Amino acid sequence: MSEQYVNEPMLDLFIFESMQLLEQMELLIIANEKSSSYAPEAINEIFRIMHTIKGSSAMMLFNNITTLAHSMEDLFFVLREDNPQNVDFSELSDLMLEGLDFIKVEIHKIRNGEEANGNASALIKSLQIFHATIKGQDSSTIDRKDANETPSHGNDTIKQQQYYISKVRTETTALRNIFQANLRFEQDCGMENLRAFGVVNDLGDLAEEFYHIPKDLDHEDSARVICEQGFTLLLKTDRSLEDIHKVLIQTISLKDLQLTQVENSELFNDLPIERRILLEDSPMKVSITSDRDPVANENEEKEVHTSVSQQSIISVSVAKLDQLMDLVGEMVIAEAMVTQNPDLNGLELNNFTKAARQLRKITSELQDTVMSVRMVPLAGTFQKMNRTLRDMCKKLNKEVQLQLIGQETEVDKNIIEHISDPLMHLIRNSIDHGIEMPSKRETKGKPRLGTITLEAKNAGGDVLIIIRDDGEGFNKDRILAKAREKGLLQVSEDEITDKEIYNLVFLPGFSTNENVTEFSGRGVGMDVVLKNIEAVGGAITADSVAGKGTTITLKIPLTLAIIDGMNIKVGDSRYTIPTTAIKESFRPKLTDVIVDPDNNEMMMVRGQCYPILRLHDIYRVQTEVTHFTDGIIVMVEQDDKTLCIFADGLIGQQQVVVKALPEYIRNTKKVRGLAGCTLLGDGSISLILDIAGLIAFG
């Protein structure tokens, strides 16, 4: 790859657009494969996607992607134009998905700053053989060297420094059509000069000669000229206006296209090198609309004018959203520091209080708006699971369908990135471990087709993601035997509940799969899922009914950035508890405190006993409040487990900005039970408590 033509914004745009198109195409392939045929609309869309990727990758000089995309595009061109009947759609899907995987790997290399040097020659050969087969040709005549040919795009073309570009100069008296095209791109789409080069590149095989303005597409100023005046082309070709229009209308981020046929053939040859291509004053031109017969009324003026409505959605870098979120967080802290300033204590400032309320209202609305901008539907993440299911069913010879519920549920962008891999592992686990072979399902009276349901729904300040299958469920006896073998049982087997047994599978090194397969049985995986979910402040639970199926529930927060918290004090220290975890708070009575034979303190609340956790003991904080009657109890709950936290007193509820703990605390001291820290209105630091970690203390 030649670095002199590639800069970071252009590279980011290429990666973003290509990945969006690849994901869209993958869904199309999987959806059409299920119906054992490809709908005409899907064929047209896939052809358009591969055409776009071919052009953009050629523009970026990634020739191995260009060559493969060109072969895939050719295949769908035949499907679109010839409508062949002897198509093995299963093999077609395999080839297309293999091609997508290759391009994804190359783009991943590009994103990491590596060279996109993958070799797709074997896959291209397979595509050419399939292409020849559906065309009814002899595939044995295909020469392997064809697979390695690289289109002649790139450095030589883009570096031309003149108006006139000719791929082939041939003396011929054959009638040629001359067209003038003016293209305008979407406002703020970026890289207009490179998009214009992509247009030139797409027309390279159709036009014998052409001029374009601006002349030097490699120069940065050309992007500004194209923004202001559009991109103008004059080309000579033996193709029809419809052919040229089909190519140009597929230009990505196209806002407006005007295509005109010029009748004066001498005009092209006599066009001086100094003159710009502005032919509006030419009396001898024919404009043809795309919805009328191009042959009829040749002397009558008709016009192709294609307008694409202005997009109301723009793409924004996640880094910019993170920066905006940080600034809003700082503003929330600053607002608290102003309105809760200790210097204001005892002062009666009516006007200040009124202004402070207005400031708090605006800050809250701004925060909600920024949060909503960061929210992303789970649909994209859920849809990716179709590919995992499709590949595994093929390799394991199982029949499974995936039901998606609640795809419109939204979570923070950062959380999406953390849950994608855990979800994929859980789906693979359900297919490999849970769903039985079709013949075995039939003997049990079940339908041959197994079902995995992926559901998302809101639950207060959290989102629940439920993975449910109708397989054989967990084997409780095998889980217990494995736990006994590894010494993982902390209590006697008589006291452990079924749900606690099932949740043992999330412990490190725990696997009941006796055979190591491509998908499971290595003793790792479920514990990694648990760590990833806990990393975003979530939790995971499992439940199962033998012979009926398994349900795994992920509980994840809507966002990681700003939370509602209750501030408490212990001595001179401050702690924050997420309000979503708080059940109630009260001043305890000494008669409600129970001490068991192991000297563990318990609190009796409405006939139920719950463990008590003294924060001053856990974190070794000096405080004069050590008697229960002098302090306060905050009852918290997570994953159906309840804990009573003992503190000196409550400070008050406040929205707090979550900041990461210093590396010293996270890695060196390894202090448990802390999720982060925040800055309070008086400038003091408060540690945010991790309720799941504290319950582990109990």
C-alpha positions in Angstrom: 0.0 0.0 0.0 1.4 3.4 -1.0 1.2 5.6 2.1 1.5 8.9 0.1 -2.1 8.5 -1.1 -3.7 7.4 2.2 -4.4 9.5 5.2 -6.2 8.6 8.4 -9.6 10.2 7.8 -9.8 8.6 4.4 -8.8 5.2 5.9 -11.3 5.5 8.7 -14.0 6.3 6.2 -13.1 3.3 4.0 -13.0 0.9 7.0 -16.4 2.2 8.4 -18.2 2.1 5.1 -16.8 -1.3 4.1 -17.7 -2.9 7.4 -21.2 -1.5 7.2 -21.7 -2.9 3.7 -20.2 -6.3 4.6 -22.5 -6.7 7.6 -25.5 -5.8 5.5 -24.4 -8.3 2.8 -23.9 -11.1 5.3 -27.5 -10.7 6.6 -28.8 -10.8 3.0 -26.9 -14.0 2.2 -28.0 -15.8 5.3 -31.7 -14.7 4.9 -31.8 -15.8 1.3 -30.0 -19.1 1.9 -32.8 -20.1 4.2 -35.3 -19.9 1.4 -32.9 -21.9 -1.0 -33.0 -19.0 -3.5 -31.9 -15.5 -4.0 -34.5 -12.8 -4.5 -33.9 -10.4 -7.4 -33.8 -7.5 -4.9 -31.1 -9.3 -2.9 -29.0 -10.1 -6.0 -29.2 -6.4 -7.1 -28.2 -5.2 -3.6 -25.3 -7.7 -3.2 -24.1 -6.7 -6.7 -24.2 -3.0 -5.7 -22.3 -3.7 -2.4 -19.5 -5.6 -4.1 -19.3 -2.9 -6.8 -18.9 -0.3 -4.1 -16.3 -2.2 -2.2 -14.4 -3.0 -5.4 -14.3 0.7 -6.3 -13.4 2.0 -2.8 -10.7 -0.6 -2.3 -9.1 0.2 -5.7 -9.2 3.8 -4.7 -7.3 2.9 -1.5 -4.9 0.7 -3.5 -5.9 -2.5 -1.6 -5.6 -4.6 -4.7 -6.2 -8.0 -3.2 -9.6 -6.9 -1.9 -10.3 -5.3 -5.2 -9.6 -8.4 -7.2 -11.7 -10.6 -5.0 -14.6 -8.1 -4.9 -14.4 -7.9 -8.7 -14.8 -11.7 -9.0 -17.8 -11.7 -6.6 -19.4 -8.8 -8.5 -19.0 -10.7 -11.8 -20.8 -13.7 -10.3 -23.8 -11.6 -9.2 -23.8 -9.8 -12.6 -24.4 -13.1 -14.3 -27.2 -14.0 -11.7 -28.8 -10.6 -12.3 -28.5 -10.5 -16.1 -28.8 -14.1 -17.2 -31.0 -15.5 -14.4 -29.5 -19.0 -14.7 -31.5 -22.0 -13.3 -28.7 -24.4 -12.5 -27.4 -22.6 -9.4 -26.4 -24.4 -6.2 -27.4 -21.7 -3.8 -25.8 -23.5 -0.8 -22.4 -23.5 -2.5 -23.0 -19.9 -3.6 -23.6 -18.8 0.0 -20.5 -20.7 1.1 -18.3 -18.9 -1.5 -19.8 -15.5 -0.7 -19.4 -15.9 3.1 -15.8 -17.1 2.6 -15.2 -14.0 0.5 -16.7 -11.7 3.2 -14.5 -13.4 5.8 -11.4 -12.8 3.7 -12.2 -9.1 3.3 -13.0 -8.7 7.0 -9.6 -10.1 7.9 -7.9 -7.8 5.5 -9.8 -4.8 6.9 -8.9 -5.9 10.4 -5.2 -5.9 9.4 -5.7 -2.4 7.9 -7.3 -1.1 11.1 -4.3 -2.4 13.1 -1.8 -0.7 10.8 -0.7 -4.0 9.2 -0.3 -4.7 5.5 -3.3 -6.2 3.8 -1.3 -9.0 2.2 -3.8 -11.9 2.2 -3.9 -14.2 -0.9 -7.3 -14.9 -2.2 -6.2 -16.6 -5.4 -7.7 -20.0 -4.4 -11.0 -18.5 -3.6 -11.1 -16.4 -6.8 -10.4 -19.7 -8.7 -13.4 -21.3 -7.0 -15.5 -18.3 -7.9 -14.4 -18.5 -11.5 -15.2 -22.2 -11.7 -18.7 -21.5 -10.2 -19.1 -18.6 -12.6 -18.3 -20.9 -15.6 -20.6 -23.6 -14.3 -23.7 -21.4 -14.1 -22.8 -20.0 -17.5 -22.6 -23.5 -18.9 -18.9 -23.2 -19.8 -16.1 -25.6 -19.4 -14.5 -24.7 -16.1 -11.3 -26.7 -17.0 -10.3 -23.9 -19.3 -9.9 -21.4 -16.5 -6.2 -20.6 -16.0 -5.0 -20.1 -12.4 -3.1 -17.1 -13.4 -6.4 -15.2 -14.0 -7.0 -15.4 -10.3 -3.9 -13.5 -9.5 -4.4 -10.7 -12.0 -4.7 -7.3 -10.4 -6.8 -4.5 -11.9 -4.7 -1.7 -13.2 -6.0 0.9 -10.8 -4.1 3.1 -8.4 -0.9 5.2 -8.6 -0.6 5.7 -12.4 -4.2 6.8 -12.8 -4.7 9.0 -9.8 -1.4 10.8 -10.5 -2.4 12.0 -14.0 -1.9 15.8 -14.0 -3.9 16.7 -17.1 -7.5 17.0 -18.3 -7.1 14.4 -20.9 -6.9 10.7 -19.9 -7.0 8.0 -22.5 -6.8 4.3 -21.6 -6.7 3.2 -25.3 -6.1 5.5 -28.2 -7.4 3.8 -31.3 -8.1 5.2 -34.7 -11.6 4.2 -35.6 -14.5 5.6 -37.6 -17.1 3.7 -35.5 -19.9 5.9 -34.1 -19.2 6.9 -30.5 -21.5 8.4 -28.0 -20.4 11.4 -26.1 -21.8 12.2 -22.6 -21.4 15.0 -20.1 -22.0 14.1 -16.4 -22.1 16.4 -13.4 -22.1 14.8 -10.0 -22.7 16.4 -6.6 -22.0 14.5 -3.4 -23.7 14.6 0.0 -22.8 17.6 2.1 -20.0 16.8 4.6 -19.5 13.3 3.2 -15.8 13.9 3.1 -13.1 12.8 0.6 -14.9 14.2 -2.4 -11.8 14.1 -4.6 -11.3 10.4 -3.8 -15.0 9.7 -4.4 -14.6 11.4 -7.8 -11.6 9.2 -8.6 -13.8 6.2 -7.7 -16.2 7.4 -10.4 -13.4 7.7 -12.9 -12.2 4.2 -11.9 -15.7 2.7 -12.3 -16.0 4.1 -15.8 -12.6 3.0 -16.8 -13.8 -0.2 -18.6 -16.7 1.6 -20.3 -15.1 4.8 -21.7 -12.4 5.0 -24.3 -11.5 8.6 -23.7 -12.6 11.2 -21.1 -11.8 14.6 -19.7 -12.7 15.7 -16.1 -12.7 18.8 -13.9 -11.0 19.3 -11.6 -8.0 17.9 -13.4 -5.8 16.8 -10.4 -7.9 14.6 -8.1 -4.9 13.9 -6.0 -4.7 17.5 -4.8 -6.5 18.5 -1.6 -7.9 21.6 -3.2 -9.9 19.4 -5.7 -12.2 18.3 -2.8 -13.1 21.9 -2.2 -13.8 22.6 -5.9 -16.0 19.5 -6.1 -17.9 20.6 -3.0 -18.6 24.0 -4.6 -19.0 23.2 -8.3 -19.6 19.5 -8.5 -17.5 16.9 -10.4 -17.8 17.2 -14.2 -16.9 14.5 -16.8 -16.9 14.4 -20.6 -16.5 10.9 -22.0 -16.6 9.1 -25.3 -17.9 5.5 -25.3 -19.8 3.0 -27.4 -22.1 2.3 -24.4 -25.7 3.7 -24.2 -26.8 6.4 -21.8 -28.6 3.8 -19.7 -25.4 1.8 -19.3 -23.5 4.9 -18.1 -26.4 6.0 -15.9 -26.5 2.5 -14.2 -22.8 2.9 -13.2 -23.0 6.5 -12.0 -26.2 6.1 -10.0 -24.4 3.5 -7.8 -21.9 6.1 -6.6 -21.9 6.1 -2.8 -23.0 9.3 -1.0 -24.4 10.7 -4.3 -26.7 13.6 -3.9 -27.4 14.7 -7.4 -26.6 13.4 -10.9 -27.1 15.1 -14.3 -26.2 13.1 -17.4 -26.5 14.6 -20.8 -25.8 13.1 -24.3 -23.9 15.5 -26.7 -24.7 15.1 -30.4 -21.7 17.1 -31.7 -19.0 14.5 -32.1 -16.4 17.1 -33.3 -16.8 18.9 -30.0 -14.9 16.2 -28.1 -12.0 16.0 -30.5 -11.7 19.8 -30.9 -11.9 20.5 -27.2 -8.8 22.6 -26.4 -6.7 21.5 -23.4 -7.1 24.9 -21.8 -10.9 25.0 -21.9 -13.0 23.8 -19.0 -15.8 21.4 -19.7 -18.8 23.7 -19.5 -21.1 22.7 -22.4 -24.4 24.2 -21.2 -24.2 26.7 -24.1 -23.8 24.0 -26.8 -26.9 24.0 -29.1 -26.3 20.4 -30.2 -27.0 18.2 -27.2 -29.5 15.6 -26.3 -30.6 15.0 -22.7 -32.3 11.7 -22.0 -34.4 10.7 -19.0 -34.0 7.3 -17.5 -37.7 6.5 -17.6 -38.2 7.0 -21.3 -37.1 5.3 -24.5 -33.6 6.5 -25.3 -34.0 5.6 -29.0 -37.2 7.6 -29.6 -37.2 11.4 -30.2 -33.4 11.6 -30.6 -33.6 15.3 -31.7 -35.8 16.2 -28.7 -34.2 17.4 -25.5 -34.7 15.0 -22.5 -32.7 14.9 -19.3 -31.5 12.4 -16.7 -31.7 14.2 -13.4 -31.4 12.0 -10.3 -31.7 13.5 -6.9 -31.1 11.6 -3.7 -32.8 13.3 -0.7 -30.4 14.9 1.8 -29.5 12.5 4.6 -30.5 13.6 8.1 -28.1 11.1 9.8 -24.4 11.6 10.1 -21.6 9.3 11.3 -19.7 10.5 14.3 -16.5 9.1 15.7 -16.9 7.2 18.9 -13.8 9.0 20.3 -15.6 12.3 19.8 -18.7 11.0 21.6 -16.4 9.8 24.5 -14.8 13.2 24.7 -18.3 14.8 24.7 -19.4 12.5 27.4 -16.3 13.3 29.5 -17.0 17.1 29.1 -20.6 16.6 30.2 -19.4 14.6 33.1 -17.1 17.4 34.1 -19.9 19.9 33.8 -22.1 17.7 36.1 -19.3 17.8 38.7 -18.8 21.5 38.2 -22.5 22.2 38.6 -22.5 20.2 41.9 -19.4 22.0 43.1 -21.1 25.4 42.5 -24.6 24.6 43.9 -23.3 22.5 46.8 -20.4 24.8 47.7 -19.8 24.7 51.5 -19.3 28.5 51.5 -23.0 28.9 50.8 -24.1 27.1 54.0 -26.4 29.3 56.1 -26.8 31.9 53.4 -30.3 32.8 52.1 -29.7 33.5 48.4 -33.1 33.3 46.6 -31.9 34.5 43.2 -28.9 32.2 43.3 -31.1 29.2 44.3 -33.4 30.0 41.4 -30.5 30.2 38.9 -29.0 27.0 40.3 -32.3 25.1 39.7 -32.3 26.3 36.1 -28.6 25.3 35.7 -29.4 21.9 37.1 -32.3 21.4 34.7 -30.3 22.4 31.7 -27.4 20.2 32.8 -29.7 17.2 33.3 -31.3 17.7 29.9 -27.9 18.0 28.2 -26.7 14.9 29.9 -29.9 12.9 28.8 -29.4 14.1 25.2 -25.7 13.1 25.1 -26.6 9.8 26.7 -29.3 9.2 24.0 -26.8 9.9 21.2 -24.5 7.2 22.6 -27.3 4.7 22.8 -27.2 2.0 20.1 -29.9 -0.7 19.3 -28.9 -4.3 20.0 -30.2 -5.3 16.6 -26.8 -5.2 14.9 -25.2 -7.4 17.6 -28.2 -9.8 17.6 -28.2 -10.2 13.8 -24.5 -11.2 13.8 -25.5 -14.3 15.8 -27.2 -15.6 12.6 -23.8 -16.2 11.0 -22.5 -18.1 14.1 -25.6 -20.3 14.1 -25.5 -20.9 10.4 -21.8 -22.0 10.4 -22.1 -24.3 13.5 -25.3 -26.0 12.2 -23.4 -26.9 9.0 -20.4 -28.3 10.8 -22.4 -30.1 13.5 -25.2 -31.3 11.2 -27.8 -29.8 13.5 -31.0 -28.0 12.7 -31.5 -24.8 14.8 -33.4 -21.6 14.3 -32.7 -18.3 16.0 -35.6 -16.2 17.3 -34.8 -12.5 18.1 -36.9 -10.5 20.5 -36.5 -6.9 21.6 -33.8 -6.0 19.0 -34.8 -2.3 19.3 -33.6 -2.2 23.0 -30.7 0.3 23.3 -27.6 0.3 25.4 -24.4 2.4 25.5 -22.0 2.0 22.6 -19.2 1.0 24.9 -21.3 -1.8 26.4 -22.2 -3.2 23.0 -18.5 -3.8 22.3 -18.1 -5.7 25.6 -21.1 -8.1 25.2 -20.7 -9.1 21.5 -18.1 -11.8 22.2 -19.9 -13.2 25.3 -23.1 -13.5 23.4 -21.4 -15.3 20.6 -19.9 -17.8 23.0 -23.2 -18.4 24.7 -24.9 -19.1 21.4 -22.2 -21.5 20.4 -22.4 -23.2 23.7 -26.2 -23.6 23.4 -25.8 -25.2 19.9 -22.9 -27.5 20.9 -23.9 -28.5 24.4 -27.7 -27.8 24.5 -29.4 -28.6 21.3 -29.5 -32.4 20.5 -29.0 -34.0 17.1 -32.3 -34.0 15.0 -32.7 -37.8 15.3 -32.3 -37.7 19.1 -34.8 -34.9 19.3 -37.3 -36.9 17.4 -37.0 -39.9 19.7 -37.7 -37.5 22.7 -40.8 -36.3 20.9 -39.3 -32.9 20.1 -39.4 -31.2 16.7 -36.2 -31.8 14.6 -35.7 -28.1 14.5 -34.2 -26.7 17.7 -34.9 -23.2 18.8 -32.6 -20.6 20.4 -34.3 -17.4 21.6 -32.3 -14.3 22.1 -34.3 -11.6 24.0 -33.6 -8.2 25.3 -35.7 -6.0 27.5 -35.4 -3.0 29.8 -35.5 -3.5 33.6 -35.1 -0.2 35.4 -31.6 1.1 34.9 -30.5 -2.2 33.4 -31.0 -4.3 30.3 -31.7 -8.0 30.5 -30.4 -10.2 27.7 -31.8 -13.7 27.9 -30.5 -16.7 25.9 -32.9 -19.5 26.0 -32.8 -22.9 24.2 -35.0 -26.0 24.1 -32.2 -28.5 24.3 -31.4 -31.1 26.9 -30.5 -28.7 29.7 -27.7 -28.9 32.2 -26.7 -32.3 33.7 -26.9 -31.4 37.4 -25.2 -34.6 38.5 -22.3 -34.1 36.1 -21.8 -30.5 37.2 -21.8 -31.6 40.9 -19.3 -34.4 40.2 -17.0 -31.9 38.3 -17.3 -29.4 41.1 -16.5 -32.0 43.7 -13.5 -33.2 41.7 -12.1 -29.6 41.4 -12.9 -28.8 45.1 -15.3 -25.9 44.1 -18.0 -26.7 46.6 -18.0 -24.3 49.5 -21.0 -25.8 51.3 -22.4 -29.3 51.7 -24.3 -30.7 48.7 -27.5 -30.9 50.8 -27.5 -27.1 51.3 -26.7 -26.0 47.7 -29.7 -25.1 45.5 -30.2 -26.2 41.9 -29.7 -22.6 40.6 -26.4 -22.4 42.6 -25.3 -25.7 41.0 -26.0 -24.4 37.5 -24.0 -21.2 38.2 -20.9 -23.3 39.0 -20.4 -23.5 35.2 -19.1 -19.9 35.2 -16.1 -20.8 37.5 -12.7 -20.8 35.8 -11.6 -24.1 34.3 -15.1 -25.6 34.6 -16.3 -27.7 31.6 -18.4 -30.8 31.5 -17.7 -31.5 27.8 -15.7 -34.7 27.8 -14.5 -34.3 24.2 -12.5 -31.4 23.0 -14.2 -30.0 19.9 -13.7 -27.0 17.6 -16.3 -25.2 19.7 -15.9 -26.2 23.3 -14.5 -28.6 25.8 -11.2 -26.8 26.6 -12.2 -25.9 30.2 -12.3 -22.2 29.4 -14.9 -19.9 28.1 -17.8 -19.5 30.5 -15.6 -17.8 33.1 -14.3 -15.4 30.4 -18.0 -14.6 29.6 -18.5 -13.8 33.3 -15.4 -11.6 33.5 -16.5 -9.6 30.4 -20.0 -9.1 31.7 -18.7 -8.1 35.2 -16.2 -5.7 33.5 -19.2 -3.5 32.5 -20.8 -3.8 35.9 -23.2 -6.6 34.8 -24.1 -10.0 36.2 -24.9 -13.4 34.7 -27.1 -16.2 36.0 -28.1 -19.7 34.6 -31.1 -21.8 35.1 -32.1 -25.1 33.5 -34.7 -27.8 33.4 -33.4 -31.3 32.5 -34.6 -32.4 29.1 -36.4 -29.1 28.5 -33.7 -26.5 28.0 -31.5 -23.8 29.5 -31.9 -20.1 30.2 -29.0 -17.8 30.7 -29.7 -14.2 31.8 -27.3 -11.3 31.4 -28.0 -8.2 33.4 -26.1 -5.2 32.1 -26.3 -1.4 32.9 -27.7 1.0 30.3 -24.5 3.1 30.5 -21.2 3.2 32.3 -20.7 7.0 32.3 -23.1 8.6 34.8 -25.1 6.9 37.4 -27.5 7.8 40.2 -25.9 7.2 43.5 -26.5 7.4 47.2 -23.5 8.9 49.0 -22.6 7.5 52.5 -19.9 8.3 54.9 -17.6 6.1 57.0 -15.3 8.2 59.2 -13.6 10.7 56.9 -14.2 8.5 53.8 -17.0 8.8 51.3 -18.6 6.0 49.4 -21.3 5.9 46.6 -23.8 3.1 46.2 -25.8 2.9 42.9 -29.4 3.6 43.7 -30.6 0.8 41.5 -29.0 -1.7 43.9 -30.6 -0.2 47.1 -33.7 -1.8 48.6 -34.0 0.3 51.7 -32.1 2.1 54.5 -32.9 2.3 58.2 -31.5 2.7 61.7 -31.2 -0.8 63.2 -32.3 -1.9 66.6 -29.9 -3.9 68.7 -32.5 -6.6 69.1 -32.5 -7.2 65.4 -28.8 -8.2 65.3 -28.0 -11.9 65.5 -24.5 -13.4 65.9 -24.1 -17.0 64.6 -21.7 -19.6 66.1 -19.0 -18.6 63.6 -19.2 -15.0 64.9 -20.9 -13.7 61.7 -23.2 -10.8 62.3 -26.7 -11.0 60.8 -29.6 -8.6 60.6 -33.2 -9.8 61.1 -35.5 -7.9 58.7 -39.2 -9.0 58.6 -38.4 -12.5 59.6 -35.4 -13.0 57.2 -31.7 -13.0 58.1 -29.2 -11.1 56.0 -25.4 -10.8 56.5 -24.0 -7.5 57.7 -20.9 -5.9 56.2 -19.0 -3.3 58.2 -17.3 -1.0 55.7 -14.9 0.4 58.3 -13.6 -3.2 58.9 -13.3 -4.1 55.2 -11.4 -0.9 54.2 -9.8 -0.3 57.6 -11.3 3.1 58.1 -10.9 4.9 61.4 -14.4 5.9 62.8 -16.1 6.5 66.1 -19.3 4.9 64.9 -18.9 1.2 65.6 -22.3 0.4 67.4 -25.2 -0.4 65.1 -27.5 1.9 66.8 -25.3 4.9 66.1 -25.0 4.3 62.4 -27.3 3.3 59.5 -27.9 0.1 57.5 -28.3 0.2 53.7 -29.8 -3.0 52.3 -28.5 -3.7 48.8 -29.5 -6.5 46.4 -28.0 -8.1 43.3 -28.7 -11.4 41.6 -31.3 -12.3 44.2 -28.7 -11.9 47.0 -29.1 -9.3 49.7 -26.5 -7.7 51.9 -26.8 -5.1 54.8 -24.0 -2.5 54.6 -23.2 -0.7 57.8 -22.1 3.0 57.5 -21.9 6.1 59.7 -24.7 7.9 57.9 -26.2 9.1 54.6 -25.0 12.2 52.8 -27.6 12.3 50.1 -28.5 11.2 46.5 -26.6 12.6 43.6 -25.8 11.9 39.9 -22.1 11.0 39.8 -19.7 10.6 37.0 -17.9 7.3 37.0 -14.1 7.5 36.8 -11.8 4.6 36.5 -9.8 3.7 39.6 -6.1 4.5 39.6 -3.9 1.6 38.3 -2.3 1.4 41.8 -5.6 0.4 43.4 -6.7 -1.8 40.6 -3.5 -3.8 40.0 -1.1 -3.3 42.9 -3.4 -3.2 45.9 -6.2 -5.2 44.2 -8.8 -3.7 46.5 -12.1 -5.7 46.2 -15.6 -4.3 46.1 -14.8 -1.1 44.2 -16.2 -0.2 40.8 -14.7 3.2 40.4 -14.5 6.7 41.9 -16.1 10.1 41.5 -15.8 13.7 42.6 -18.4 15.1 45.0 -19.7 18.7 45.0 -17.5 19.7 47.9 -14.4 18.5 46.0 -13.9 15.3 48.0 -13.4 11.9 46.3 -16.0 9.2 46.8 -15.3 5.5 46.0 -18.1 3.8 44.1 -19.0 0.4 45.6 -19.3 -2.7 43.5 -22.2 -4.5 45.0 -21.4 -7.9 43.4 -17.9 -7.7 44.9 -19.2 -6.8 48.3 -21.7 -9.7 48.3 -18.7 -12.0 47.7 -17.2 -10.7 50.9 -20.4 -11.7 52.8 
